Amino acid sequence: MPSGLEVVDHLVFAAPDLEAGIDAVEALTGVRAAVGGSHPGMGTRNALLSLGPGTYLEIIGPDPAQEDYRRPRVFGVDSVDRPRLVTWAAKTTDVDQTAATVLPGGSHLGRPHAGSRRRPGGDLLAWRLTDPYVVVADGIVPFYIDWLDTRHPALDAPGDIRLTKLVAGHPEKNVVQRHFDALALTIPVVTAPSPILTATLRTADGTVELR
C-alpha cells in the first residue's frame, strides 16, 4: 500500500438511501457491496466493500427499521442529497490517547465511544472510536477507530479492489494541514473550492475515482 495509506481504516460513503449508495458504488467499481448490518440506537445501517486486507469502504444510510429515531444521524446522513464521500476513519490501538490529542485552536476529536452491530450471520462486531458526531474541518480530518478483538470487517467484505490514493481538499488547506500534522497524518492536502475527499481505486476494469 502506498505510503500514508496504512493509517486508513475505512472511507465513509453516505447516501440518503442505502440501496442508492450501493448502486452508485457498483456502477463505478463493478462490485456490489455486501450489506453489513444495522447500528442500533444510531438510526443507520451499512454495506461494505473491501479495499484491501485492513481497509474498506463503508456505505451508510438511514435504517428504515429504526423509524422512531429522532436524533440527527451520524456523518450527516440526514442532509446528504446524493451518495458521496463524507469522511474517513483512521486506525488506532489507543483511542483514549488519540482522543486526548490537542488540535490547532485547542479542539479535540471528542470523547471515546463504544459501538457494536450484528453481522447478518449473527456475529457481534465491537469497536471503540472517537466521537463520530465531532466534525473537524468538515469531515476532512478523520475520526479514529480501534476494532479491539473483533475480526476486521475488510477481511469478510467483497471486492478485489485496492485503495491507491486518498487526497483531502479544503478551502482552508493550511488549517487542515496543521490538523494532519498534529495527528501525524501524511495524506495529501490540496486547496479546493469546497471540502472534498477523492479516493483513487484500482478495480478489475481499471482505475476510478470516488468522491
WORA-V746552 format. One record per residue. N is the residue number from 1. RES is the residue in three letters. PHI is phi in degrees with one decimal (NA if undefined). PSI is psi in radians with two decimals (* if undefined). D_LAST is the distance of its C-alpha to the last C-alpha in Angstrom with 2 decimals. Layout:
BEGIN
n->N res->RES phi->PHI psi->PSI d_last->D_LAST
n->N res->RES phi->PHI psi->PSI d_last->D_LAST
END
This chain:
BEGIN
n->1 res->MET phi->NA psi->2.36 d_last->19.92
n->2 res->PRO phi->-56.1 psi->2.61 d_last->19.19
n->3 res->SER phi->-56.3 psi->2.39 d_last->20.60
n->4 res->GLY phi->99.6 psi->-0.45 d_last->18.64
n->5 res->LEU phi->-86.5 psi->-0.20 d_last->16.60
n->6 res->GLU phi->-58.6 psi->-0.48 d_last->19.72
n->7 res->VAL phi->-80.9 psi->-0.24 d_last->19.09
n->8 res->VAL phi->-74.6 psi->2.04 d_last->15.77
n->9 res->ASP phi->-87.2 psi->-0.92 d_last->16.96
n->10 res->HIS phi->-158.6 psi->2.75 d_last->13.93
n->11 res->LEU phi->-99.9 psi->2.52 d_last->10.33
n->12 res->VAL phi->-110.5 psi->2.02 d_last->10.35
n->13 res->PHE phi->-112.4 psi->1.81 d_last->8.47
n->14 res->ALA phi->-93.0 psi->2.56 d_last->10.71
n->15 res->ALA phi->-142.8 psi->2.59 d_last->12.26
n->16 res->PRO phi->-66.9 psi->-0.32 d_last->15.48
n->17 res->ASP phi->-143.9 psi->2.25 d_last->16.98
n->18 res->LEU phi->-59.5 psi->-0.77 d_last->16.47
n->19 res->GLU phi->-61.3 psi->-0.64 d_last->17.51
n->20 res->ALA phi->-64.4 psi->-0.67 d_last->15.03
n->21 res->GLY phi->-66.5 psi->-0.74 d_last->12.19
n->22 res->ILE phi->-62.1 psi->-0.75 d_last->14.15
n->23 res->ASP phi->-62.0 psi->-0.74 d_last->14.70
n->24 res->ALA phi->-63.4 psi->-0.74 d_last->11.13
n->25 res->VAL phi->-69.4 psi->-0.69 d_last->10.48
n->26 res->GLU phi->-63.7 psi->-0.70 d_last->13.95
n->27 res->ALA phi->-62.5 psi->-0.57 d_last->13.56
n->28 res->LEU phi->-82.0 psi->-0.73 d_last->10.88
n->29 res->THR phi->-104.1 psi->-0.34 d_last->12.72
n->30 res->GLY phi->83.0 psi->0.08 d_last->16.20
n->31 res->VAL phi->-124.0 psi->2.35 d_last->16.74
n->32 res->ARG phi->-93.6 psi->2.19 d_last->17.36
n->33 res->ALA phi->-67.2 psi->2.62 d_last->16.72
n->34 res->ALA phi->-91.4 psi->2.36 d_last->19.98
n->35 res->VAL phi->-60.5 psi->2.25 d_last->20.77
n->36 res->GLY phi->-88.6 psi->-1.04 d_last->21.32
n->37 res->GLY phi->158.3 psi->-3.07 d_last->23.35
n->38 res->SER phi->-95.6 psi->2.60 d_last->24.02
n->39 res->HIS phi->-102.3 psi->1.70 d_last->23.92
n->40 res->PRO phi->-58.4 psi->2.32 d_last->27.43
n->41 res->GLY phi->79.9 psi->0.03 d_last->27.88
n->42 res->MET phi->-116.6 psi->-0.19 d_last->24.20
n->43 res->GLY phi->76.7 psi->0.26 d_last->23.71
n->44 res->THR phi->-129.8 psi->2.87 d_last->20.72
n->45 res->ARG phi->-143.2 psi->2.89 d_last->20.33
n->46 res->ASN phi->-141.8 psi->3.03 d_last->17.80
n->47 res->ALA phi->-140.4 psi->2.64 d_last->17.14
n->48 res->LEU phi->-126.2 psi->2.61 d_last->16.39
n->49 res->LEU phi->-138.3 psi->2.20 d_last->15.35
n->50 res->SER phi->-71.8 psi->2.42 d_last->16.78
n->51 res->LEU phi->-118.2 psi->0.30 d_last->15.04
n->52 res->GLY phi->141.8 psi->3.06 d_last->18.50
n->53 res->PRO phi->-59.1 psi->-0.53 d_last->21.72
n->54 res->GLY phi->-128.5 psi->0.36 d_last->20.52
n->55 res->THR phi->-141.1 psi->2.47 d_last->16.75
n->56 res->TYR phi->-148.7 psi->2.93 d_last->14.88
n->57 res->LEU phi->-103.3 psi->2.18 d_last->11.95
n->58 res->GLU phi->-101.7 psi->2.06 d_last->13.21
n->59 res->ILE phi->-95.8 psi->2.18 d_last->12.50
n->60 res->ILE phi->-130.8 psi->2.47 d_last->14.52
n->61 res->GLY phi->-153.5 psi->3.09 d_last->16.32
n->62 res->PRO phi->-62.3 psi->2.57 d_last->19.81
n->63 res->ASP phi->-101.8 psi->1.88 d_last->22.80
n->64 res->PRO phi->-59.5 psi->-0.44 d_last->25.35
n->65 res->ALA phi->-70.0 psi->-0.32 d_last->28.08
n->66 res->GLN phi->-103.7 psi->0.96 d_last->27.83
n->67 res->GLU phi->-67.5 psi->-0.29 d_last->28.67
n->68 res->ASP phi->-90.9 psi->0.07 d_last->30.78
n->69 res->TYR phi->-69.3 psi->2.26 d_last->27.99
n->70 res->ARG phi->-117.3 psi->-0.45 d_last->28.15
n->71 res->ARG phi->-67.4 psi->2.51 d_last->26.42
n->72 res->PRO phi->-52.5 psi->2.32 d_last->22.94
n->73 res->ARG phi->-72.7 psi->2.69 d_last->20.56
n->74 res->VAL phi->-65.7 psi->2.73 d_last->18.63
n->75 res->PHE phi->62.6 psi->0.38 d_last->15.01
n->76 res->GLY phi->67.1 psi->0.43 d_last->15.48
n->77 res->VAL phi->-57.6 psi->-0.57 d_last->15.51
n->78 res->ASP phi->-69.1 psi->-0.40 d_last->18.26
n->79 res->SER phi->-107.3 psi->-0.16 d_last->16.49
n->80 res->VAL phi->-72.1 psi->2.38 d_last->13.12
n->81 res->ASP phi->-104.5 psi->-0.03 d_last->13.86
n->82 res->ARG phi->-157.9 psi->2.74 d_last->11.07
n->83 res->PRO phi->-65.0 psi->2.30 d_last->8.95
n->84 res->ARG phi->-162.7 psi->2.79 d_last->5.75
n->85 res->LEU phi->-69.8 psi->2.23 d_last->5.25
n->86 res->VAL phi->-115.7 psi->-0.45 d_last->8.46
n->87 res->THR phi->-170.1 psi->-3.04 d_last->10.28
n->88 res->TRP phi->-149.3 psi->2.82 d_last->11.77
n->89 res->ALA phi->-113.6 psi->2.39 d_last->15.38
n->90 res->ALA phi->-107.2 psi->2.70 d_last->17.71
n->91 res->LYS phi->-83.0 psi->2.53 d_last->20.94
n->92 res->THR phi->-151.2 psi->2.68 d_last->24.36
n->93 res->THR phi->-110.9 psi->0.07 d_last->27.85
n->94 res->ASP phi->-145.4 psi->1.48 d_last->29.22
n->95 res->VAL phi->-61.2 psi->-0.68 d_last->27.27
n->96 res->ASP phi->-63.5 psi->-0.77 d_last->30.22
n->97 res->GLN phi->-66.0 psi->-0.73 d_last->30.40
n->98 res->THR phi->-64.2 psi->-0.75 d_last->26.70
n->99 res->ALA phi->-63.5 psi->-0.44 d_last->26.88
n->100 res->ALA phi->-81.6 psi->-0.12 d_last->29.88
n->101 res->THR phi->-61.7 psi->2.23 d_last->28.08
n->102 res->VAL phi->-88.6 psi->2.10 d_last->28.69
n->103 res->LEU phi->-89.9 psi->2.85 d_last->25.77
n->104 res->PRO phi->-52.4 psi->2.37 d_last->26.48
n->105 res->GLY phi->88.1 psi->-0.01 d_last->28.18
n->106 res->GLY phi->84.8 psi->0.16 d_last->29.55
n->107 res->SER phi->-82.3 psi->2.90 d_last->26.66
n->108 res->HIS phi->-133.3 psi->3.01 d_last->25.94
n->109 res->LEU phi->-86.7 psi->-0.04 d_last->23.36
n->110 res->GLY phi->98.4 psi->2.83 d_last->25.69
n->111 res->ARG phi->-67.5 psi->2.39 d_last->28.33
n->112 res->PRO phi->-61.1 psi->2.54 d_last->27.60
n->113 res->HIS phi->-126.8 psi->2.69 d_last->27.38
n->114 res->ALA phi->-100.2 psi->2.54 d_last->28.24
n->115 res->GLY phi->-141.4 psi->2.83 d_last->26.30
n->116 res->SER phi->-162.9 psi->2.80 d_last->26.98
n->117 res->ARG phi->-158.6 psi->2.81 d_last->26.42
n->118 res->ARG phi->-93.9 psi->2.36 d_last->28.21
n->119 res->ARG phi->-68.2 psi->2.82 d_last->26.88
n->120 res->PRO phi->-54.5 psi->-0.52 d_last->27.81
n->121 res->GLY phi->-82.1 psi->-0.09 d_last->30.84
n->122 res->GLY phi->106.6 psi->-0.27 d_last->32.00
n->123 res->ASP phi->-66.1 psi->2.56 d_last->31.30
n->124 res->LEU phi->-94.6 psi->2.25 d_last->30.29
n->125 res->LEU phi->-99.0 psi->2.36 d_last->27.25
n->126 res->ALA phi->-135.5 psi->2.56 d_last->27.88
n->127 res->TRP phi->-156.3 psi->2.94 d_last->26.12
n->128 res->ARG phi->-126.8 psi->2.50 d_last->26.35
n->129 res->LEU phi->-149.1 psi->2.75 d_last->23.59
n->130 res->THR phi->-67.7 psi->2.76 d_last->23.43
n->131 res->ASP phi->-55.9 psi->1.97 d_last->23.27
n->132 res->PRO phi->-70.7 psi->-0.22 d_last->19.89
n->133 res->TYR phi->-86.3 psi->-0.15 d_last->20.98
n->134 res->VAL phi->-87.1 psi->1.98 d_last->21.23
n->135 res->VAL phi->-107.2 psi->2.10 d_last->18.16
n->136 res->VAL phi->-113.2 psi->2.24 d_last->18.32
n->137 res->ALA phi->54.4 psi->0.82 d_last->16.56
n->138 res->ASP phi->60.4 psi->0.51 d_last->14.38
n->139 res->GLY phi->87.6 psi->-0.04 d_last->13.09
n->140 res->ILE phi->-71.3 psi->-0.61 d_last->12.14
n->141 res->VAL phi->-79.3 psi->2.26 d_last->15.43
n->142 res->PRO phi->-76.0 psi->2.84 d_last->15.46
n->143 res->PHE phi->-92.2 psi->2.94 d_last->18.09
n->144 res->TYR phi->-120.1 psi->2.54 d_last->20.40
n->145 res->ILE phi->-137.5 psi->2.51 d_last->21.74
n->146 res->ASP phi->-125.9 psi->2.15 d_last->24.89
n->147 res->TRP phi->-85.9 psi->0.10 d_last->25.55
n->148 res->LEU phi->53.9 psi->-2.18 d_last->29.27
n->149 res->ASP phi->-97.9 psi->0.13 d_last->31.22
n->150 res->THR phi->-75.5 psi->2.50 d_last->28.72
n->151 res->ARG phi->-64.9 psi->2.29 d_last->27.59
n->152 res->HIS phi->-62.8 psi->2.33 d_last->23.95
n->153 res->PRO phi->-58.2 psi->-0.50 d_last->21.79
n->154 res->ALA phi->-62.4 psi->-0.45 d_last->20.04
n->155 res->LEU phi->-71.1 psi->-0.38 d_last->23.53
n->156 res->ASP phi->-112.4 psi->-0.04 d_last->23.93
n->157 res->ALA phi->-85.6 psi->2.62 d_last->20.53
n->158 res->PRO phi->-75.7 psi->2.86 d_last->20.16
n->159 res->GLY phi->119.9 psi->1.98 d_last->18.20
n->160 res->ASP phi->-90.2 psi->1.14 d_last->19.30
n->161 res->ILE phi->-126.8 psi->2.57 d_last->15.88
n->162 res->ARG phi->-130.3 psi->2.41 d_last->15.34
n->163 res->LEU phi->-79.7 psi->2.09 d_last->12.79
n->164 res->THR phi->-109.6 psi->-0.27 d_last->13.93
n->165 res->LYS phi->-163.1 psi->2.51 d_last->11.96
n->166 res->LEU phi->-135.7 psi->2.18 d_last->9.96
n->167 res->VAL phi->-122.0 psi->2.34 d_last->9.92
n->168 res->ALA phi->-103.1 psi->2.21 d_last->10.32
n->169 res->GLY phi->-116.7 psi->2.46 d_last->10.75
n->170 res->HIS phi->-160.1 psi->2.53 d_last->13.33
n->171 res->PRO phi->-60.2 psi->-0.56 d_last->16.29
n->172 res->GLU phi->-104.9 psi->1.19 d_last->18.64
n->173 res->LYS phi->-54.7 psi->-0.78 d_last->17.74
n->174 res->ASN phi->-65.2 psi->-0.62 d_last->21.22
n->175 res->VAL phi->-64.9 psi->-0.82 d_last->21.18
n->176 res->VAL phi->-62.1 psi->-0.71 d_last->18.08
n->177 res->GLN phi->-61.3 psi->-0.67 d_last->19.71
n->178 res->ARG phi->-65.6 psi->-0.66 d_last->22.88
n->179 res->HIS phi->-62.3 psi->-0.82 d_last->21.30
n->180 res->PHE phi->-60.5 psi->-0.72 d_last->19.82
n->181 res->ASP phi->-62.3 psi->-0.72 d_last->23.29
n->182 res->ALA phi->-63.1 psi->-0.51 d_last->25.03
n->183 res->LEU phi->-100.1 psi->0.10 d_last->23.09
n->184 res->ALA phi->59.0 psi->0.64 d_last->23.52
n->185 res->LEU phi->-93.0 psi->2.40 d_last->19.82
n->186 res->THR phi->-114.3 psi->0.27 d_last->19.19
n->187 res->ILE phi->-62.7 psi->2.32 d_last->15.40
n->188 res->PRO phi->-62.0 psi->2.46 d_last->15.07
n->189 res->VAL phi->-119.9 psi->2.29 d_last->14.70
n->190 res->VAL phi->-128.0 psi->2.81 d_last->14.46
n->191 res->THR phi->-78.2 psi->2.32 d_last->15.42
n->192 res->ALA phi->-140.4 psi->2.68 d_last->12.96
n->193 res->PRO phi->-61.2 psi->-0.54 d_last->14.16
n->194 res->SER phi->-145.4 psi->2.80 d_last->12.26
n->195 res->PRO phi->-59.6 psi->2.32 d_last->10.64
n->196 res->ILE phi->-156.4 psi->2.46 d_last->7.04
n->197 res->LEU phi->-111.5 psi->2.34 d_last->5.79
n->198 res->THR phi->-123.6 psi->2.03 d_last->4.77
n->199 res->ALA phi->-106.8 psi->2.24 d_last->6.43
n->200 res->THR phi->-96.7 psi->2.18 d_last->8.94
n->201 res->LEU phi->-119.0 psi->2.38 d_last->10.81
n->202 res->ARG phi->-96.4 psi->2.06 d_last->14.38
n->203 res->THR phi->-113.7 psi->3.07 d_last->15.56
n->204 res->ALA phi->-63.2 psi->-0.43 d_last->19.06
n->205 res->ASP phi->-102.8 psi->0.14 d_last->18.27
n->206 res->GLY phi->125.5 psi->-2.98 d_last->16.56
n->207 res->THR phi->-93.9 psi->2.38 d_last->13.44
n->208 res->VAL phi->-133.0 psi->2.83 d_last->10.01
n->209 res->GLU phi->-116.2 psi->2.34 d_last->6.50
n->210 res->LEU phi->-112.6 psi->2.26 d_last->3.80
n->211 res->ARG phi->-128.0 psi->* d_last->0.00
END
